[in-house]
Amino acid sequence: MHDIDTPLPEKPSEEQFGLGLLRSGLKLNHLRMIVAIDDHRQISAAAAALNISQPAASRMLTEMEGILKAQLCERASRGVELTQFGRAFARRARSILLELHEVDREITALKSGAGGTVFLGTVTAPAISLAVPAVQQVSAAYPGIEVNVRIETSNVLARELLSAKHDFIIARVPDDLDPRLFNVQEIGIEKACLIARRGHPLLEKPVVSLSDLPAYDWVFQPPGTLLRRRVEELFIAAGVPLPTTVVNTASLLLTVALVCSSNAVAPIARDMAEFVTQKGGGPGEVRILDTDFDIDIKPYSLIAVKGRALPPSAKLFYDLILQRARMLFPDRAQA
């Protein structure tokens, strides 16, 4: 029993429970909006990401500033920048949304009796050398785990990771995102090569040079992607004109289809090229060109969101990929 002269502890206020903001009208959509603004740095782009109109997004921003009694954004040369209050709100909002995402996953797994679900995003090269062996190991040892793999560019994957669409990714942190948002473990280096169809005129040459290439059609990844920039840098450094007839696509399937049906040339990850030429089915319709130059891409990493714990099934998958990376690239994947 409490001593009669000892005051009882005060009842926690609504603000201490975080109810003050909720009673003031803060909603889940406000959290989504501030995170979208943080990701896109434009009200219009944030509105598009949430599938609402720009006026509705602007009204929502005004509501948030009224509830928090602080300015969250200020105009910049290209769009908006978050103030210190906006950055703090966005950071906490992102954590709340990630936790809600994990609640949904855990409850769904409990209802279904499944062993868990893994969401992985990866660029092309490690999809073959790292993700596929890990999927095979997990499927054999833990058949209850469902694995979802998405192949995309690093620019897309990193933003999807921040939006909780992946547990972790194998990619690179884009130059326009704050690296402090991520835990990054460098694990491997990617090499690329050029592919062409069987019977392509360039296959008659023992070695292909950059000066041999501008005359042909090209299938490129979208502008600004890492592989595209690297190939363009090679042309510029050698003083060779850039290809003028170009098809842009992030789809590997469409890339291979265009190459097989024309005289187009395409750069792709060497791991994927070797898989397509050796195991792609059909009588070897794709060939790797022998070139007198190398296409080396900067290293890729295992990337997770800082401060966000991986679910057990995702942690298992993460560890398997890291283990295999240490075997393939012992000088890079350090403990």
C-alpha positions, 0 to 999 in steps of 0.5 A, spaced: 500 500 500 502 507 498 504 511 504 498 516 505 503 522 505 506 519 498 503 522 492 500 517 487 504 518 480 500 522 475 495 519 470 499 520 463 496 525 459 493 524 452 500 527 449 504 522 453 500 516 449 500 520 443 493 521 443 493 528 442 495 528 435 490 523 433 484 527 437 487 533 433 485 529 427 492 526 424 490 520 420 494 514 417 493 518 410 497 524 413 503 519 414 503 516 407 503 523 405 509 526 408 513 520 407 511 521 399 513 528 400 520 526 403 521 521 397 519 525 391 520 532 393 514 534 389 507 535 391 504 533 384 509 527 384 507 525 392 499 526 390 500 521 384 504 516 388 498 516 393 493 516 387 490 523 389 489 530 386 494 535 387 489 540 390 487 534 395 495 533 397 496 541 398 490 541 403 492 535 406 499 538 407 495 544 410 491 540 415 498 536 417 501 543 419 495 545 422 495 539 427 502 539 428 503 547 429 509 547 425 511 548 417 513 542 414 515 544 407 518 550 404 519 551 396 525 549 393 528 550 386 525 544 384 519 542 388 519 542 395 524 541 401 522 538 408 523 543 414 527 540 420 519 539 423 518 535 416 524 531 416 522 529 424 515 527 422 517 523 416 522 519 419 517 517 425 511 516 420 515 512 415 517 507 422 509 507 423 507 505 416 513 500 416 510 497 423 503 497 420 506 493 414 509 488 419 503 487 423 499 485 417 504 480 414 504 477 421 497 476 422 496 474 415 502 468 416 498 466 423 491 466 419 494 461 413 499 457 418 504 459 413 512 459 415 512 466 412 513 471 406 519 474 403 519 480 399 526 481 395 528 486 390 534 485 386 538 488 380 539 483 374 546 480 375 545 477 382 538 475 381 542 469 377 548 468 381 545 469 388 537 470 389 536 463 385 541 459 389 538 462 395 531 460 393 532 453 392 535 452 399 529 456 402 524 452 398 528 445 400 529 446 407 523 451 409 517 449 404 512 453 408 516 460 406 513 464 400 519 468 396 517 474 392 522 476 387 522 483 383 527 485 378 528 492 377 533 498 377 536 500 383 533 507 382 526 503 383 528 498 388 531 503 393 524 507 393 520 501 393 524 499 399 523 505 403 515 504 401 516 497 405 514 493 398 521 489 399 524 486 406 531 488 403 534 489 396 540 487 392 542 493 388 545 500 389 543 506 393 541 511 388 545 518 388 539 522 389 537 518 396 540 519 403 545 513 404 543 514 412 536 511 411 539 504 409 544 499 412 548 497 406 553 491 406 557 491 399 557 483 397 559 483 389 561 486 383 557 486 376 560 485 369 556 486 363 557 485 356 554 486 349 549 481 346 547 480 339 543 475 335 546 469 332 548 470 325 549 478 326 554 481 322 559 483 328 560 476 330 564 475 323 569 480 327 574 476 332 574 482 336 569 488 336 571 495 338 567 501 340 567 504 333 564 498 330 557 499 334 554 506 333 551 504 326 547 499 329 540 499 333 541 499 340 536 496 346 538 500 352 536 500 359 532 507 361 536 513 361 540 515 367 540 507 369 547 505 371 549 500 366 546 505 360 551 511 363 557 506 364 556 504 356 555 511 354 561 513 358 565 508 354 563 511 348 564 518 350 571 517 353 573 513 346 571 519 342 566 515 338 559 517 337 553 515 341 548 510 338 542 514 335 537 509 334 535 506 340 529 503 344 529 504 351 526 498 356 527 495 363 525 489 361 530 483 359 525 479 356 523 485 351 531 486 350 532 479 348 526 479 343 528 485 340 535 483 339 533 476 336 529 479 331 533 484 328 541 487 328 540 490 334 545 490 340 544 490 347 548 491 354 546 486 359 549 483 365 554 478 364 551 473 369 544 473 365 547 473 358 551 467 360 544 464 362 540 466 356 546 463 351 546 457 355 540 455 358 535 460 355 532 454 350 532 454 343 538 453 338 542 459 342 539 465 338 543 470 342 550 470 342 555 474 347 560 479 343 567 479 344 569 486 345 576 489 346 573 493 352 570 491 359 563 494 361 564 494 369 559 496 373 560 499 381 559 494 386 552 492 388 550 491 396 545 488 400 541 494 402 535 494 408 532 500 411 536 502 417 532 501 424 527 496 421 528 489 423 527 483 418 522 478 419 525 471 421 523 469 414 527 475 411 533 474 415 534 467 413 534 469 406 538 475 407 543 470 411 543 465 405 545 470 400 550 473 404 553 467 405 553 465 398 556 472 396 562 471 401 563 464 397 563 468 390 566 474 392 571 473 398 574 480 398 568 484 398 563 480 402 566 481 409 563 480 416 
